[in-house]
């Protein structure tokens, strides 16, 4: 279940028992530069992000950094339900100036202001489920975020080491690329400017990925084009529309890049019934 109030998404996730770490989406299907607050509704979860381990019992919550390559992983001995608040970075920073310093810091749902936050969120979500469209005023979420800021104000904040800071900034880069994948002017220079860093620092942070920023952008666009060609009937979305939506500029550019990568044209792939092409290689890109 999900709903949106102002710029904040509320999403309920359920999962069976898992004794092996599995990736948890911090902001499911929500684009942009996001943080998320995870509150355990039922069960117990051991979450890990940025080398930190966070144990959450029912009612407890924690803040995590978002992004498509977010490193949040979880294990739990039994079935689990959690409520996720997807909050844009610029919004959360109005209430919590340095959210990266409280990532994976467990907050008790039983005592103090954090207990009040937990009770409020659980009751609020129950009312949202019962009356799906009854609570839509953004001022309600403003009050909730204010209280979350108060809860974190008086707790010791975790220091951010060099490796954790790099992981945070890389998460921002990946999130920005995903949110702007369809922009035809998406480039390393543009990304660096938007994230207030130098192009040199951007490339340095990306060096460990094994591909350049430009190649990563192209690969992600091609991967999304395969999904579009597979899931959407031709009469509902033309090749030109797919090309422009993914920032290729023209259907010719899209066709050449697709063929160079997969060994067939988008039309040939679509006519072939959606048989998955070979995974793109760095040399092909």
Protein Blocks (a to p, Z undefined) as FASTA:
>chain_A
ZZdehjbccddddddddfbdcdddfbghiacjdddddddfbdcddddeehiacdddehia
cdddedjkbcbdcddfbdcddddddddfklmmmmmmblmlmgoiacdfkgcjklmmmmmm
mmmmmmmmmmmmlpmcfklmmmmmmmmmmmmmmgccddddfklmmmmmmmmmmmmmmmmm
mpmkbcfklmmmmnopafklmmmmmmmnopafklmmmmmmmmmmmmmmmmpcfklocfkl
mmmmnonopaklmmmmmmmmnopafklmmmnoopacddddfklZZ
